[in-house]
Amino acid sequence: MQIFLKLKRKKSDIMSEKKTYDEAVIRLEEIVALLERGGRGLEETLLLYEEGALLLKQCQEDLKSAEGKLNELRLEDIEKELSKD
């Protein structure tokens, strides 16, 4: 029942509570486990799915951002190496 009450929050509430990447992954794992177990009503299942979709999108954005930062650092390293010559 506690999980269902937590899910009754509005979509905007979920979005405003930005989690760290690690927190989002942990919550996604919890949601997957709950959905795999089954036994939930349609409304609760849909809310869990929606929350999972939002978390997945956040994780993808976080990974894309991290990849961009890594590429910038690599470019800086290459530029430093070229300027040494």
N, CA, C and O atoms as a printed pandas DataFrame, in Angstrom:
     atom_number atom_name residue_name chain_id  residue_number  x_coord  y_coord  z_coord
0              1         N          MET        A               1    0.830   -1.201    0.000
1              2        CA          MET        A               1    0.000    0.000    0.000
2              3         C          MET        A               1    0.868    1.256    0.000
3              4         O          MET        A               1    0.535    2.242   -0.657
4              5         N          GLN        A               2    1.981    1.222    0.737
5              6        CA          GLN        A               2    2.864    2.376    0.816
6              7         C          GLN        A               2    3.422    2.729   -0.557
7              8         O          GLN        A               2    3.522    3.908   -0.898
8              9         N          ILE        A               3    3.783    1.731   -1.344
9             10        CA          ILE        A               3    4.309    1.974   -2.682
10            11         C          ILE        A               3    3.240    2.642   -3.539
11            12         O          ILE        A               3    3.536    3.580   -4.281
12            13         N          PHE        A               4    2.005    2.169   -3.444
13            14        CA          PHE        A               4    0.935    2.732   -4.246
14            15         C          PHE        A               4    0.695    4.193   -3.881
15            16         O          PHE        A               4    0.502    5.024   -4.768
16            17         N          LEU        A               5    0.704    4.520   -2.589
17            18        CA          LEU        A               5    0.510    5.905   -2.173
18            19         C          LEU        A               5    1.629    6.787   -2.710
19            20         O          LEU        A               5    1.393    7.924   -3.118
20            21         N          LYS        A               6    2.846    6.258   -2.708
21            22        CA          LYS        A               6    3.978    6.991   -3.241
22            23         C          LYS        A               6    3.775    7.267   -4.726
23            24         O          LYS        A               6    4.174    8.321   -5.220
24            25         N          LEU        A               7    3.166    6.343   -5.432
25            26        CA          LEU        A               7    2.966    6.469   -6.865
26            27         C          LEU        A               7    1.819    7.406   -7.221
27            28         O          LEU        A               7    1.717    7.837   -8.369
28            29         N          LYS        A               8    0.971    7.724   -6.281
29            30        CA          LYS        A               8   -0.176    8.580   -6.557
30            31         C          LYS        A               8    0.242   10.036   -6.787
31            32         O          LYS        A               8   -0.579   10.870   -7.169
32            33         N          ARG        A               9    1.519   10.335   -6.554
33            34        CA          ARG        A               9    1.985   11.695   -6.779
34            35         C          ARG        A               9    1.853   12.050   -8.252
35            36         O          ARG        A               9    1.805   11.176   -9.117
36            37         N          LYS        A              10    1.797   13.320   -8.513
37            38        CA          LYS        A              10    1.679   13.789   -9.887
38            39         C          LYS        A              10    2.989   13.575  -10.627
39            40         O          LYS        A              10    4.059   13.488  -10.024
40            41         N          LYS        A              11    2.882   13.492  -11.943
41            42        CA          LYS        A              11    4.052   13.341  -12.807
42            43         C          LYS        A              11    5.032   14.484  -12.559
43            44         O          LYS        A              11    6.244   14.267  -12.539
44            45         N          SER        A              12    4.516   15.701  -12.370
45            46        CA          SER        A              12    5.394   16.851  -12.139
46            47         C          SER        A              12    6.185   16.700  -10.850
47            48         O          SER        A              12    7.323   17.163  -10.764
48            49         N          ASP        A              13    5.594   16.056   -9.845
49            50        CA          ASP        A              13    6.307   15.814   -8.595
50            51         C          ASP        A              13    7.474   14.865   -8.816
51            52         O          ASP        A              13    8.560   15.076   -8.277
52            53         N          ILE        A              14    7.253   13.826   -9.604
53            54        CA          ILE        A              14    8.307   12.854   -9.886
54            55         C          ILE        A              14    9.432   13.528  -10.650
55            56         O          ILE        A              14   10.607   13.310  -10.355
56            57         N          MET        A              15    9.077   14.343  -11.629
57            58        CA          MET        A              15   10.076   15.020  -12.455
58            59         C          MET        A              15   10.885   16.034  -11.649
59            60         O          MET        A              15   12.071   16.225  -11.918
60            61         N          SER        A              16   10.268   16.682  -10.673
61            62        CA          SER        A              16   10.970   17.702   -9.907
62            63         C          SER        A              16   11.964   17.090   -8.924
63            64         O          SER        A              16   12.853   17.787   -8.435
64            65         N          GLU        A              17   11.828   15.820   -8.633
65            66        CA          GLU        A              17   12.732   15.146   -7.702
66            67         C          GLU        A              17   13.834   14.448   -8.481
67            68         O          GLU        A              17   13.881   13.219   -8.531
68            69         N          LYS        A              18   14.724   15.232   -9.090
69            70        CA          LYS        A              18   15.801   14.651   -9.893
70            71         C          LYS        A              18   16.718   13.833   -9.001
71            72         O          LYS        A              18   17.206   14.305   -7.974
72            73         N          LYS        A              19   16.935   12.614   -9.413
73            74        CA          LYS        A              19   17.788   11.707   -8.670
74            75         C          LYS        A              19   19.172   11.691   -9.305
75            76         O          LYS        A              19   19.341   12.075  -10.462
76            77         N          THR        A              20   20.152   11.244   -8.540
77            78        CA          THR        A              20   21.454   11.017   -9.130
78            79         C          THR        A              20   21.321    9.825  -10.070
79            80         O          THR        A              20   20.332    9.094  -10.019
80            81         N          TYR        A              21   22.310    9.634  -10.918
81            82        CA          TYR        A              21   22.276    8.501  -11.841
82            83         C          TYR        A              21   22.151    7.191  -11.066
83            84         O          TYR        A              21   21.341    6.332  -11.415
84            85         N          ASP        A              22   22.953    7.040  -10.016
85            86        CA          ASP        A              22   22.927    5.800   -9.231
86            87         C          ASP        A              22   21.572    5.585   -8.554
87            88         O          ASP        A              22   21.062    4.465   -8.528
88            89         N          GLU        A              23   20.993    6.648   -8.011
89            90        CA          GLU        A              23   19.670    6.536   -7.387
90            91         C          GLU        A              23   18.613    6.139   -8.409
91            92         O          GLU        A              23   17.732    5.329   -8.123
92            93         N          ALA        A              24   18.711    6.721   -9.608
93            94        CA          ALA        A              24   17.739    6.415  -10.664
94            95         C          ALA        A              24   17.845    4.953  -11.085
95            96         O          ALA        A              24   16.827    4.294  -11.297
96            97         N          VAL        A              25   19.067    4.443  -11.207
97            98        CA          VAL        A              25   19.258    3.040  -11.599
98            99         C          VAL        A              25   18.695    2.108  -10.529
99           100         O          VAL        A              25   18.040    1.116  -10.849
100          101         N          ILE        A              26   18.946    2.422   -9.273
101          102        CA          ILE        A              26   18.425    1.594   -8.174
102          103         C          ILE        A              26   16.902    1.580   -8.203
103          104         O          ILE        A              26   16.286    0.524   -8.066
104          105         N          ARG        A              27   16.293    2.756   -8.381
105          106        CA          ARG        A              27   14.828    2.828   -8.432
106          107         C          ARG        A              27   14.297    2.074   -9.647
107          108         O          ARG        A              27   13.269    1.403   -9.556
108          109         N          LEU        A              28   14.987    2.179  -10.783
109          110        CA          LEU        A              28   14.571    1.432  -11.970
110          111         C          LEU        A              28   14.582   -0.068  -11.699
111          112         O          LEU        A              28   13.665   -0.783  -12.100
112          113         N          GLU        A              29   15.622   -0.540  -11.016
113          114        CA          GLU        A              29   15.699   -1.965  -10.676
114          115         C          GLU        A              29   14.535   -2.376   -9.781
115          116         O          GLU        A              29   13.973   -3.459   -9.944
116          117         N          GLU        A              30   14.177   -1.511   -8.838
117          118        CA          GLU        A              30   13.037   -1.796   -7.955
118          119         C          GLU        A              30   11.747   -1.892   -8.772
119          120         O          GLU        A              30   10.937   -2.797   -8.571
120          121         N          ILE        A              31   11.570   -0.948   -9.691
121          122        CA          ILE        A              31   10.353   -0.930  -10.506
122          123         C          ILE        A              31   10.270   -2.185  -11.365
123          124         O          ILE        A              31    9.209   -2.803  -11.460
124          125         N          VAL        A              32   11.373   -2.563  -11.988
125          126        CA          VAL        A              32   11.392   -3.773  -12.816
126          127         C          VAL        A              32   11.013   -4.985  -11.974
127          128         O          VAL        A              32   10.216   -5.816  -12.411
128          129         N          ALA        A              33   11.575   -5.095  -10.775
129          130        CA          ALA        A              33   11.264   -6.229   -9.899
130          131         C          ALA        A              33    9.778   -6.249   -9.535
131          132         O          ALA        A              33    9.146   -7.305   -9.538
132          133         N          LEU        A              34    9.231   -5.084   -9.226
133          134        CA          LEU        A              34    7.804   -5.007   -8.884
134          135         C          LEU        A              34    6.931   -5.421  -10.060
135          136         O          LEU        A              34    5.961   -6.161   -9.892
136          137         N          LEU        A              35    7.277   -4.942  -11.249
137          138        CA          LEU        A              35    6.481   -5.273  -12.432
138          139         C          LEU        A              35    6.608   -6.751  -12.795
139          140         O          LEU        A              35    5.637   -7.378  -13.217
140          141         N          GLU        A              36    7.803   -7.300  -12.632
141          142        CA          GLU        A              36    8.001   -8.720  -12.945
142          143         C          GLU        A              36    7.230   -9.619  -11.995
143          144         O          GLU        A              36    6.741  -10.677  -12.392
144          145         N          ARG        A              37    7.121   -9.201  -10.743
145          146        CA          ARG        A              37    6.377   -9.986   -9.752
146          147         C          ARG        A              37    4.896  -10.037  -10.074
147          148         O          ARG        A              37    4.217  -11.019   -9.776
148          149         N          GLY        A              38    4.398   -8.962  -10.688
149          150        CA          GLY        A              38    2.980   -8.920  -11.032
150          151         C          GLY        A              38    2.099   -8.734   -9.808
151          152         O          GLY        A              38    2.572   -8.349   -8.739
152          153         N          GLY        A              39    0.815   -9.010   -9.979
153          154        CA          GLY        A              39   -0.129   -8.909   -8.871
154          155         C          GLY        A              39   -0.545   -7.491   -8.547
155          156         O          GLY        A              39   -1.168   -7.256   -7.511
156          157         N          ARG        A              40   -0.221   -6.549   -9.395
157          158        CA          ARG        A              40   -0.586   -5.158   -9.159
158          159         C          ARG        A              40   -1.776   -4.804  -10.053
159          160         O          ARG        A              40   -1.992   -5.407  -11.104
160          161         N          GLY        A              41   -2.523   -3.828   -9.607
161          162        CA          GLY        A              41   -3.651   -3.367  -10.403
162          163         C          GLY        A              41   -3.179   -2.587  -11.621
163          164         O          GLY        A              41   -2.012   -2.207  -11.717
164          165         N          LEU        A              42   -4.081   -2.359  -12.530
165          166        CA          LEU        A              42   -3.756   -1.666  -13.770
166          167         C          LEU        A              42   -3.218   -0.267  -13.503
167          168         O          LEU        A              42   -2.195    0.121  -14.068
168          169         N          GLU        A              43   -3.891    0.489  -12.652
169          170        CA          GLU        A              43   -3.467    1.866  -12.375
170          171         C          GLU        A              43   -2.064    1.899  -11.780
171          172         O          GLU        A              43   -1.229    2.696  -12.207
172          173         N          GLU        A              44   -1.800    1.051  -10.810
173          174        CA          GLU        A              44   -0.477    1.015  -10.185
174          175         C          GLU        A              44    0.586    0.573  -11.188
175          176         O          GLU        A              44    1.692    1.112  -11.199
176          177         N          THR        A              45    0.256   -0.401  -12.023
177          178        CA          THR        A              45    1.194   -0.867  -13.045
178          179         C          THR        A              45    1.544    0.267  -14.003
179          180         O          THR        A              45    2.710    0.456  -14.349
180          181         N          LEU        A              46    0.539    1.015  -14.426
181          182        CA          LEU        A              46    0.778    2.132  -15.342
182          183         C          LEU        A              46    1.626    3.224  -14.684
183          184         O          LEU        A              46    2.506    3.800  -15.324
184          185         N          LEU        A              47    1.363    3.501  -13.425
185          186        CA          LEU        A              47    2.160    4.509  -12.717
186          187         C          LEU        A              47    3.612    4.060  -12.574
187          188         O          LEU        A              47    4.533    4.858  -12.750
188          189         N          LEU        A              48    3.813    2.793  -12.258
189          190        CA          LEU        A              48    5.174    2.265  -12.156
190          191         C          LEU        A              48    5.882    2.353  -13.506
191          192         O          LEU        A              48    7.043    2.755  -13.585
192          193         N          TYR        A              49    5.169    1.974  -14.562
193          194        CA          TYR        A              49    5.746    2.013  -15.904
194          195         C          TYR        A              49    6.129    3.445  -16.279
195          196         O          TYR        A              49    7.209    3.686  -16.818
196          197         N          GLU        A              50    5.241    4.381  -15.989
197          198        CA          GLU        A              50    5.514    5.788  -16.312
198          199         C          GLU        A              50    6.728    6.300  -15.542
199          200         O          GLU        A              50    7.591    6.971  -16.107
200          201         N          GLU        A              51    6.790    5.982  -14.260
201          202        CA          GLU        A              51    7.940    6.408  -13.464
202          203         C          GLU        A              51    9.226    5.796  -14.026
203          204         O          GLU        A              51   10.250    6.471  -14.132
204          205         N          GLY        A              52    9.162    4.529  -14.378
205          206        CA          GLY        A              52   10.329    3.864  -14.958
206          207         C          GLY        A              52   10.766    4.505  -16.259
207          208         O          GLY        A              52   11.961    4.666  -16.506
208          209         N          ALA        A              53    9.799    4.874  -17.096
209          210        CA          ALA        A              53   10.124    5.514  -18.368
210          211         C          ALA        A              53   10.817    6.859  -18.146
211          212         O          ALA        A              53   11.771    7.196  -18.848
212          213         N          LEU        A              54   10.334    7.620  -17.169
213          214        CA          LEU        A              54   10.956    8.906  -16.855
214          215         C          LEU        A              54   12.373    8.715  -16.325
215          216         O          LEU        A              54   13.285    9.460  -16.682
216          217         N          LEU        A              55   12.544    7.721  -15.481
217          218        CA          LEU        A              55   13.879    7.445  -14.938
218          219         C          LEU        A              55   14.828    6.965  -16.031
219          220         O          LEU        A              55   15.999    7.344  -16.045
220          221         N          LEU        A              56   14.336    6.143  -16.934
221          222        CA          LEU        A              56   15.165    5.667  -18.040
222          223         C          LEU        A              56   15.624    6.845  -18.899
223          224         O          LEU        A              56   16.787    6.917  -19.295
224          225         N          LYS        A              57   14.712    7.759  -19.180
225          226        CA          LYS        A              57   15.065    8.941  -19.971
226          227         C          LYS        A              57   16.132    9.763  -19.260
227          228         O          LYS        A              57   17.078   10.235  -19.890
228          229         N          GLN        A              58   15.983    9.936  -17.946
229          230        CA          GLN        A              58   16.968   10.683  -17.176
230          231         C          GLN        A              58   18.331    9.995  -17.234
231          232         O          GLN        A              58   19.353   10.657  -17.416
232          233         N          CYS        A              59   18.349    8.676  -17.080
233          234        CA          CYS        A              59   19.607    7.931  -17.126
234          235         C          CYS        A              59   20.277    8.074  -18.485
235          236         O          CYS        A              59   21.492    8.256  -18.564
236          237         N          GLN        A              60   19.496    7.993  -19.545
237          238        CA          GLN        A              60   20.049    8.142  -20.891
238          239         C          GLN        A              60   20.646    9.533  -21.080
239          240         O          GLN        A              60   21.711    9.679  -21.679
240          241         N          GLU        A              61   19.961   10.555  -20.569
241          242        CA          GLU        A              61   20.472   11.924  -20.665
242          243         C          GLU        A              61   21.750   12.091  -19.849
243          244         O          GLU        A              61   22.694   12.743  -20.293
244          245         N          ASP        A              62   21.778   11.495  -18.645
245          246        CA          ASP        A              62   22.975   11.570  -17.804
246          247         C          ASP        A              62   24.164   10.898  -18.481
247          248         O          ASP        A              62   25.280   11.417  -18.446
248          249         N          LEU        A              63   23.922    9.740  -19.099
249          250        CA          LEU        A              63   24.999    9.030  -19.793
250          251         C          LEU        A              63   25.488    9.825  -21.002
251          252         O          LEU        A              63   26.689    9.877  -21.265
252          253         N          LYS        A              64   24.572   10.440  -21.730
253          254        CA          LYS        A              64   24.947   11.246  -22.886
254          255         C          LYS        A              64   25.789   12.444  -22.452
255          256         O          LYS        A              64   26.762   12.801  -23.116
256          257         N          SER        A              65   25.412   13.055  -21.344
257          258        CA          SER        A              65   26.161   14.188  -20.808
258          259         C          SER        A              65   27.565   13.754  -20.381
259          260         O          SER        A              65   28.546   14.441  -20.663
260          261         N          ALA        A              66   27.649   12.624  -19.709
261          262        CA          ALA        A              66   28.951   12.114  -19.270
262          263         C          ALA        A              66   29.833   11.789  -20.470
263          264         O          ALA        A              66   31.034   12.057  -20.454
264          265         N          GLU        A              67   29.239   11.214  -21.504
265          266        CA          GLU        A              67   29.994   10.899  -22.717
266          267         C          GLU        A              67   30.533   12.175  -23.359
267          268         O          GLU        A              67   31.670   12.207  -23.830
268          269         N          GLY        A              68   29.718   13.220  -23.377
269          270        CA          GLY        A              68   30.161   14.512  -23.916
270          271         C          GLY        A              68   31.327   15.079  -23.136
271          272         O          GLY        A              68   32.272   15.607  -23.722
272          273         N          LYS        A              69   31.268   14.975  -21.825
273          274        CA          LYS        A              69   32.363   15.470  -20.982
274          275         C          LYS        A              69   33.640   14.679  -21.244
275          276         O          LYS        A              69   34.725   15.258  -21.308
276          277         N          LEU        A              70   33.522   13.371  -21.394
277          278        CA          LEU        A              70   34.693   12.548  -21.687
278          279         C          LEU        A              70   35.305   12.924  -23.035
279          280         O          LEU        A              70   36.527   13.000  -23.169
280          281         N          ASN        A              71   34.467   13.155  -24.013
281          282        CA          ASN        A              71   34.966   13.557  -25.327
282          283         C          ASN        A              71   35.686   14.896  -25.268
283          284         O          ASN        A              71   36.706   15.081  -25.931
284          285         N          GLU        A              72   35.163   15.833  -24.476
285          286        CA          GLU        A              72   35.820   17.125  -24.297
286          287         C          GLU        A              72   37.193   16.943  -23.666
287          288         O          GLU        A              72   38.169   17.555  -24.100
288          289         N          LEU        A              73   37.266   16.099  -22.640
289          290        CA          LEU        A              73   38.546   15.861  -21.967
290          291         C          LEU        A              73   39.551   15.216  -22.915
291          292         O          LEU        A              73   40.729   15.572  -22.912
292          293         N          ARG        A              74   39.092   14.278  -23.717
293          294        CA          ARG        A              74   39.987   13.635  -24.692
294          295         C          ARG        A              74   40.497   14.653  -25.702
295          296         O          ARG        A              74   41.672   14.641  -26.067
296          297         N          LEU        A              75   39.613   15.530  -26.149
297          298        CA          LEU        A              75   40.003   16.555  -27.107
298          299         C          LEU        A              75   41.038   17.483  -26.497
299          300         O          LEU        A              75   42.009   17.852  -27.157
300          301         N          GLU        A              76   40.839   17.864  -25.240
301          302        CA          GLU        A              76   41.809   18.714  -24.548
302          303         C          GLU        A              76   43.161   18.016  -24.458
303          304         O          GLU        A              76   44.198   18.648  -24.659
304          305         N          ASP        A              77   43.159   16.716  -24.157
305          306        CA          ASP        A              77   44.411   15.952  -24.074
306          307         C          ASP        A              77   45.121   15.922  -25.429
307          308         O          ASP        A              77   46.340   16.078  -25.498
308          309         N          ILE        A              78   44.365   15.723  -26.490
309          310        CA          ILE        A              78   44.937   15.682  -27.831
310          311         C          ILE        A              78   45.533   17.042  -28.187
311          312         O          ILE        A              78   46.624   17.119  -28.751
312          313         N          GLU        A              79   44.810   18.114  -27.855
313          314        CA          GLU        A              79   45.303   19.460  -28.152
314          315         C          GLU        A              79   46.587   19.746  -27.391
315          316         O          GLU        A              79   47.501   20.370  -27.930
316          317         N          LYS        A              80   46.668   19.296  -26.139
317          318        CA          LYS        A              80   47.890   19.493  -25.347
318          319         C          LYS        A              80   49.054   18.742  -25.970
319          320         O          LYS        A              80   50.163   19.270  -26.046
320          321         N          GLU        A              81   48.817   17.523  -26.414
321          322        CA          GLU        A              81   49.858   16.721  -27.042
322          323         C          GLU        A              81   50.339   17.384  -28.328
323          324         O          GLU        A              81   51.539   17.412  -28.604
324          325         N          LEU        A              82   49.416   17.911  -29.107
325          326        CA          LEU        A              82   49.798   18.553  -30.369
326          327         C          LEU        A              82   50.552   19.853  -30.142
327          328         O          LEU        A              82   51.435   20.200  -30.926
328          329         N          SER        A              83   50.218   20.569  -29.087
329          330        CA          SER        A              83   50.890   21.843  -28.813
330          331         C          SER        A              83   52.291   21.639  -28.255
331          332         O          SER        A              83   53.087   22.578  -28.275
332          333         N          LYS        A              84   52.621   20.466  -27.763
333          334        CA          LYS        A              84   53.955   20.172  -27.252
334          335         C          LYS        A              84   54.967   20.087  -28.386
335          336         O          LYS        A              84   56.146   20.385  -28.192
336          337         N          ASP        A              85   54.523   19.692  -29.542
337          338        CA          ASP        A              85   55.439   19.510  -30.669
338          339         C          ASP        A              85   55.879   20.794  -31.224
339          340         O          ASP        A              85   56.654   20.820  -32.180
